[in-house]
Amino acid sequence: MFAARLSSRVARPMAQRLMSEAAAPAASGNLVINFNLPHETIYDSKEVASVIIPGLAGEYGVTAGHSAIVSQMKAGVLQILHTDGGDAEKYFVPGGFALSHENSVTDITCPEAVKLDDLDAATITSNFADAKKEFDSAEEGSEAKAGAQIDMEVNRAMAFALGTTIA
């Protein structure tokens, strides 16, 4: 009991210090996003209306004032709705993490992101077929088989994002 009280007294100020280093919330009341890849920053403290995240437990939307949440993302479409009310900006992401802070700031980190408009259904279908051949010929339990399975799943998710199905 004492250890639990002590750890919460120590952890809470530490968490507040860490949270205070996040980007400042927008004065306009909008959501602020930071969208980063290992090799590129797509958005740094960008004010947006909302973002729709392909969470591992299901797709969910984040707006200003959203409760704090940490989410692992699955392969799917990340949608950013800008404050001008235009069409959503859509990115295919193979996974990653999203961290929404209590101060209306959301950090999104992915290994890669591709604008949905830049995806080609024919290339995806061809890449899926190549990965399936590799999967079928790889030794059971091998690294090659696991890699091919990942390639198949990502290509299937990209095809789904474009409204195409592949077997």
Backbone as a ProteinNet text record, in pm:
[ID]
protein_1_A
[PRIMARY]
MFAARLSSRVARPMAQRLMSEAAAPAASGNLVINFNLPHETIYDSKEVASVIIPGLAGEYGVTAGHSAIVSQMKAGVLQILHTDGGDAEKYFVPGGFALSHENSVTDITCPEAVKLDDLDAATITSNFADAKKEFDSAEEGSEAKAGAQIDMEVNRAMAFALGTTIA
[TERTIARY]
83	0	87.6	187.1	276.4	353.4	399.9	476.3	389.3	262.9	173.7	152.9	133.4	116.3	244	357.6	484.7	511.5	485.9	512.9	422.1	295.4	207.6	251.3	306	355.6	479.8	560.2	681.2	647.1	560.4	529.6	450.4	355	270.4	351.9	439.2	518.6	610.2	662.8	749.9	669.1	550	465.3	426.8	397.8	363.5	480.8	602.4	719.4	735.1	715	727.6	618.5	496.2	385.1	401.9	459.6	472.2	568.7	651.6	745.8	682.3	558.5	489.8	455.7	427.5	394.7	277.3	278.1	170.2	42	-71.8	-198.4	-226.3	-307.1	-341.8	-432.3	-405.1	-487.3	-627.4	-642	-770.3	-864.5	-815.4	-898.3	-895.8	-809.3	-796.2	-701	-700.1	-604.9	-470.9	-363	-228.6	-169.1	-116	-53.5	93.6	168	307.3	308.7	344.9	340.6	481.5	546	687.2	712.9	806.4	862.8	1009.6	1078.1	1219.8	1305.4	1268.2	1348.7	1286.8	1168.7	1098.4	995.1	978.4	868.7	764.2	645	537.8	468.2	436.4	377.4	443.6	473.8	531.7	444.8	371.2	281.4	180.1	117.9	19.2	-120.5	-192.5	-330.6	-421.9	-502.9	-599.5	-732.2	-837.4	-968.2	-973.9	-924	-924.6	-835.6	-812.3	-736.5	-806	-815.3	-874.8	-760.8	-745.3	-629.9	-672.3	-597.4	-627.8	-565.9	-633.1	-582.1	-591.3	-504	-502.7	-636.1	-698.3	-826.7	-944.6	-916.9	-1022.1	-990.5	-1053.7	-1032.8	-1100.5	-1034.3	-1094	-1050.8	-1134.2	-1106	-1058.1	-973	-921.2	-949.5	-1008.7	-1030.5	-971.2	-973.7	-924.7	-1002.1	-933.5	-997	-1009.8	-956.8	-963.7	-888.3	-935.3	-865.3	-731.7	-639.1	-505.9	-517.9	-446.7	-449.9	-321.9	-272.7	-161.2	-217.1	-190.5	-248.1	-145	-140.4	-63	-150.9	-91.8	-168.2	-145.9	-248.4	-235.9	-218.9	-185.7	-176.8	-314	-316.9	-444.1	-430.4	-542.1	-545.5	-554.9	-458.5	-457.6	-516.7	-623.1	-689.6	-672.8	-631.1	-613.2	-715.7	-803.7	-905.7	-858.9	-833.5	-779.4	-889.5	-849	-943.7	-1020.5	-974	-1042	-1165.8	-1188.7	-1308.4	-1301.5	-1186.1	-1172.1	-1170.3	-1138.7	-1129.6	-1018.7	-1036.2	-935.5	-808.2	-694.8	-565.4	-543.4	-522.4	-516	-378	-326.3	-197.3	-217	-152.5	-144.9	-26.1	-48.6	58.4	62.5	182.2	191.8	181.6	161.3	155.8	224.3	244.4	309.2	241.2	259.3	200.4	143.9	35.5	-24.3	-37	2.3	-4.5	-79.6	-200.8	-279.7	-262.6	-221.7	-199.9	-327.1	-337.5	-453.6	-462	-351.9	-350.5	-383.1	-457.1	-501.5	-386.5	-282.2	-170.5	-164.2	-151.2	-137.4	-8.8	73.7	197.7	174.2	209.5	193.2	331	371.9	501.4	481	529.9	514.7	647.8	671.1	794.1	792	672.2	657.9	516.2	495	361.5	362.6	257	244.6	107.1	102	-28.6	-108.1	-233.6	-318.9	-323.8	-320.3	-323.7	-200	-91.2	33	41.1	-57.5	-56.8	-114.1	-58.1	-101.5	-152.1	-278.3	-340.3	-270	-226.7	-159.2	-26.4	49.1	176.8	155	54	21.9	-14.8	-97	-137.7	-16.5	71.9	193.4	284.9	302	386.3	328	195.1	130.3	157.8	144.6	168.4	312.4	408.2	548.5	570.3	509.2	524.5	459.4	346.1	279	365.4	428.5	518.4	633.8	689.4	800.4	753	634.4	578.5	558.9	501.7	473.1	600	708.4	832.1	928.9	904	996.1	978.7	1086.6	1086.2	1001	920.3	831.6	912.9	866.1	932.2	1053.1	1083.1	1201.5	1172.7	1280.4	1270.1	1212.6	1249.4	1198.3	1047.2	995.2	850.7	779.1	834.8	774.8	776.4	888.4	897.7	798.1	783.2	688	544.6	516.5	382.9	353.6	450.9	433.9	409.5	487.5	469.7	329.2	280.8	146.4	41.3	54.9	-43.5	-44.2	73.1	80.1	21.8	53.7	-2.7	-153.4	-201.5	-346.1	-412.5	-349.7	-404.7	-403	-297	-291.9	-402.4	-422.3	-528.4	-664.8	-686.6	-812	-833.7	-725	-734.1	-776.5	-742.3	-781.3	-916.2	-976.3	-1105	-1093.5	-973.1	-947.5	-923.6	-965.6	-936.5	-843.5	-752.4	-662.2	-666.1	-645	-655.7	-520.2
-118.5	0	124.9	128	242.6	259.2	147.9	153	207.4	169.2	218.1	368.9	418.7	563.7	638.6	583.3	647.8	651.3	539.6	536.4	633.1	649.3	743.4	886.5	914.6	1049.8	1082.5	982.6	1002.4	1004.5	913.4	900.6	1020.4	1072.5	1182.1	1307	1357	1474.1	1446	1323.4	1289.2	1292.5	1235.6	1235.2	1378.2	1462.9	1601.3	1673.4	1647	1709.3	1662.6	1532.6	1480.6	1535.9	1542.3	1592	1740.2	1817.4	1960.7	1992	1897.2	1920.8	1898.7	1849.4	1831.7	1969	1973.8	2099.8	2166.1	2298.3	2373.7	2356.6	2351.3	2338.5	2463.5	2448.5	2560.6	2657.4	2784.8	2887.2	2887.9	2842	2842.4	2732.4	2641.9	2530.6	2411.9	2414.6	2301.9	2197.1	2081.9	1976	2010.7	1982.4	2000.9	1862	1835.6	1705.5	1722.1	1622	1602.1	1465.6	1460.4	1336.6	1311.9	1207.6	1182.2	1041.1	1034.2	909	910.8	797.6	799.5	893	910.5	989.2	1122.6	1154.7	1275.1	1318.1	1448.6	1503.8	1553.1	1496.6	1537.9	1661.9	1660.2	1776.9	1798.6	1923.3	1962.6	2073.7	2042.7	2138.6	2198.2	2112.7	2154.6	2152.2	2263.8	2270	2203.8	2110.7	2041.7	2031.7	1998.6	1981	1848.6	1742	1609.7	1514.8	1398	1293.2	1161	1075	942.3	841.7	764.8	677	531	451.6	308.1	233	238.1	173	21.9	-44.3	-190.4	-245.9	-175.5	-220.1	-165.8	-86.7	-29.9	113.9	160.9	297.7	394.5	507.7	607.4	746.9	844.9	983.4	1059.8	1158.8	1244.6	1388.8	1464.3	1607	1678.5	1809.8	1887.3	1845.2	1835.2	1796.9	1647.5	1567.5	1421.5	1378.3	1276.4	1224.4	1164.3	1162	1107.4	958.5	917	776.6	743.7	623	569.6	452.7	452.4	349	295.4	164.1	103	106.2	142.7	148	21.2	-17	-128.6	-71.6	-156.4	-112.8	-64.5	54.7	110.6	255.1	324.4	462.3	558.2	649.3	758.9	879	938.3	1049.8	1176.6	1283.2	1412.1	1507.9	1559.1	1653.8	1792.8	1876.2	2009.9	2107.4	2219.1	2318	2389	2381.9	2449.5	2374.4	2255.6	2179	2102.2	2100.2	2026.3	1876.1	1804.3	1659	1617.5	1503.4	1450.1	1417.2	1444.5	1404.2	1261.7	1167.9	1026.9	968.9	897.4	830	682.7	596.2	456.3	443.3	381.8	357.3	207.9	149.7	6.1	-26.6	71.6	56.1	174.5	166.9	275.9	299.3	419.3	454.5	595	616.9	749.2	776.5	894.7	936.2	1067.2	1064.2	1185.5	1234.8	1360.3	1422.5	1494.2	1522.6	1593	1737	1791.1	1931.3	1948.4	1855.6	1860.5	1852	1779.8	1752.9	1602.1	1560.5	1418.1	1397.4	1304.3	1265.3	1133.9	1129.9	1009.7	972.8	848.4	800.7	670.8	667.2	550.1	518.8	391.9	358.7	410.7	430.9	478.3	530.9	620	669.5	708.7	671.4	702.2	762.4	875	933	830.7	816	717	738.2	862.7	892.7	842	817.4	770.9	618.7	547	401.1	355.7	249.2	194	51.2	27.7	-102.9	-215.4	-190.6	-295.2	-334.4	-236.7	-264.8	-341.7	-303.3	-371.9	-517.7	-541.3	-677.7	-761.2	-703.1	-772.1	-802.2	-704	-724.9	-832	-835.7	-938.6	-1077.2	-1089.1	-1217.8	-1264.5	-1172.4	-1207.3	-1254.3	-1183	-1220.3	-1356.6	-1383.1	-1512	-1626.4	-1607.1	-1709.8	-1735.9	-1626.7	-1641.6	-1713	-1678.5	-1742.5	-1891.4	-1926.7	-2066.9	-2151	-2090.2	-2165.8	-2161.5	-2074.2	-2061.2	-2176.7	-2207.9	-2314.6	-2272.6	-2367.9	-2342.5	-2292.8	-2183.6	-2129.6	-2041.6	-2021.2	-1943.1	-1793.2	-1716.6	-1571	-1526.5	-1594.9	-1562.3	-1578.7	-1683.8	-1708.1	-1598.3	-1560.8	-1454.1	-1320.6	-1289.9	-1165.7	-1162.2	-1273.6	-1281.4	-1265.4	-1322.1	-1308.6	-1161.4	-1091.3	-948.7	-871.8	-901.4	-834.8	-859.4	-983	-1015	-933.7	-928.4	-857.2	-707.7	-648	-503.9	-475	-557	-536.7	-558.4	-653.4	-675.6	-552.1	-496.7	-377.3	-256.9	-242.4	-133	-148.8	-270.6	-295.9	-263	-303.4	-274.5	-124.1	-49.9	96.4	160.4	96	146.3	91.4	5	-54.1	-174.4	-232.7	-350.6	-469.9	-586.8	-706.9	-796.2	-859.3	-956.6	-1082.3	-1195.5	-1324.1	-1374.8
0	0	0	89.8	97.1	-34	-90.4	-215.1	-328.1	-332.6	-436.9	-425.3	-300.7	-281.5	-317.1	-277.1	-304.4	-454.7	-523.2	-667	-741.5	-697.6	-766.3	-739.7	-621.7	-591.1	-674	-701.4	-780.3	-929.2	-973.7	-1115.9	-1168.4	-1090	-1138.6	-1173	-1084.3	-1123.4	-1242.4	-1249.8	-1361.8	-1491.7	-1491.5	-1610.1	-1648.1	-1549.9	-1579.8	-1644.4	-1597.6	-1658.8	-1802.7	-1826.3	-1961.7	-2051.7	-2001.7	-2081	-2112	-2020	-2041.8	-2154.1	-2194	-2302.3	-2438.8	-2442.4	-2570.4	-2627.1	-2755.6	-2820.8	-2750.9	-2749.7	-2686	-2765.3	-2695.9	-2767.3	-2850.1	-2952.3	-3038.8	-2963.3	-2977	-2913.1	-2973.3	-3097.3	-3167.3	-3120.8	-3039.8	-2995	-3088.4	-3189.3	-3280.9	-3223.9	-3286.9	-3255.5	-3319.4	-3250	-3304.3	-3324.2	-3445.2	-3469.1	-3504	-3462.5	-3502.4	-3569.1	-3695.5	-3774	-3825.1	-3771	-3799.6	-3850	-3945.6	-3994	-3952.7	-3953.5	-3914.7	-4000.7	-4125.6	-4218.7	-4257.6	-4202.6	-4247.3	-4143.7	-4129.8	-4051.5	-4150.2	-4143.4	-4234.2	-4179	-4049.5	-3983.8	-3849.5	-3821.4	-3693.3	-3636.1	-3531.5	-3465.5	-3563.5	-3643.6	-3743.6	-3681.9	-3692	-3645.1	-3747.5	-3700.7	-3785.9	-3711.5	-3784.8	-3722.1	-3646.4	-3710	-3646.7	-3725.1	-3666.6	-3732.4	-3702.8	-3803.2	-3785.2	-3793	-3688	-3669.6	-3682.3	-3762.5	-3772.4	-3653.5	-3540.1	-3419.6	-3429.4	-3357.1	-3357	-3306.9	-3212.4	-3158.2	-3238	-3340.8	-3423.9	-3459.2	-3563.8	-3611.3	-3514.2	-3485.3	-3396.7	-3436.8	-3401.6	-3434.5	-3312.7	-3338	-3232.2	-3271.8	-3180.1	-3197.7	-3077.5	-3079.9	-2965.8	-2841.3	-2729.9	-2604.2	-2583.3	-2674.8	-2661.6	-2535.6	-2472.4	-2355	-2397.2	-2303.8	-2331.4	-2363.9	-2467.5	-2508.5	-2584.9	-2563.8	-2641.7	-2721	-2851.3	-2936	-3033.9	-3045	-3152.1	-3276	-3389.2	-3512.6	-3594	-3668.2	-3761.8	-3901.4	-3996.1	-4134.7	-4178.5	-4234.5	-4277.5	-4319.8	-4323.2	-4370.8	-4252.6	-4246.4	-4150.5	-4223.1	-4166.4	-4232	-4149.2	-4216.1	-4149.5	-4208.5	-4124.3	-4167.6	-4128.4	-4227	-4204.2	-4164.3	-4110.4	-4059.2	-4170.5	-4295.2	-4406.1	-4453.8	-4398	-4431.6	-4562.3	-4629.2	-4755.2	-4732.6	-4838.7	-4829.4	-4733.2	-4672.7	-4580.6	-4658.1	-4595	-4650.3	-4600.6	-4692.2	-4655.2	-4682.4	-4582.3	-4592.6	-4561.3	-4637.8	-4599	-4504.5	-4389	-4292	-4261.6	-4248.9	-4221.4	-4072.8	-3990.2	-3845.3	-3781.9	-3652.3	-3580.6	-3447.3	-3395.1	-3266.3	-3271.5	-3197.8	-3182.9	-3033.3	-2992.8	-2852.5	-2847.4	-2792.1	-2776.3	-2633.6	-2621.7	-2491.3	-2447.1	-2319	-2265.5	-2314.6	-2366.3	-2408.9	-2558.2	-2617	-2756.6	-2857.2	-2820.5	-2910	-2931.3	-3057.3	-3089.9	-3168.2	-3120.3	-3186.4	-3258.4	-3387.7	-3468.9	-3522.6	-3498.6	-3544.5	-3621.1	-3744.1	-3830.8	-3897.1	-3931.1	-4003.9	-4147.6	-4203.1	-4340.4	-4356.5	-4450.7	-4485.1	-4632	-4703.1	-4845.1	-4867	-4938.2	-4969.9	-5050.1	-5015.5	-5080.2	-5232.1	-5275.3	-5418.7	-5492.5	-5418.8	-5481.1	-5493	-5440.3	-5449.3	-5582.6	-5637.4	-5765.5	-5743.5	-5774.2	-5751.5	-5827.2	-5948.5	-6028.1	-5963.9	-5916.1	-5850.1	-5720.9	-5646.8	-5520.4	-5547.4	-5648.8	-5684.8	-5725.1	-5802.8	-5846.4	-5726.9	-5638.9	-5520.2	-5429	-5418.5	-5337.6	-5396.9	-5528.5	-5595.4	-5574.2	-5583.9	-5560.4	-5416.4	-5321.4	-5180.2	-5153.2	-5218	-5200	-5253	-5368.9	-5423.6	-5327.2	-5274.4	-5179.1	-5052.3	-5005.4	-4885.9	-4909.4	-5023.8	-5054.2	-5068.9	-5115.7	-5137.9	-5019	-4923.5	-4809.6	-4710.7	-4642.9	-4542.9	-4423.4	-4376.1	-4262.8	-4142.5	-4080.5	-3962	-3991.5	-4118.7	-4155.2	-4151.2	-4146	-4150.4	-4284.8	-4390.6	-4524.3	-4530.6	-4467.8	-4468.8	-4390.3	-4275.2	-4193.5	-4268	-4333.9	-4410.7	-4524.9	-4593	-4703.7	-4651.9	-4535.4	-4477.9	-4444.8	-4390.6	-4361.2	-4490.2	-4594.1	-4723.6	-4778.4	-4764.9	-4812.5	-4736.3	-4605	-4522.7	-4551.9	-4567.9	-4597.2	-4735	-4834.5	-4967.9	-4969.5	-4892.1	-4881	-4818.8	-4713.8	-4648.2	-4742.8	-4823.6	-4920.9	-5024.8	-5071.2	-5169.5	-5108.8	-4986.4	-4917.2	-4906.3	-4874.8	-4862.9	-4994.6	-5106.1	-5238.5	-5284.5	-5203.8	-5240.4	-5330.4	-5333.8	-5416	-5323.8	-5365.8	-5286.9	-5365.5	-5291.9	-5352.3	-5268.4	-5332.9	-5262.1	-5221.9
[MASK]
+++++++++++++++++++++++++++++++++++++++++++++++++++++++++++++++++++++++++++++++++++++++++++++++++++++++++++++++++++++++++++++++++++++++++++++++++++++++++++++++++++++++

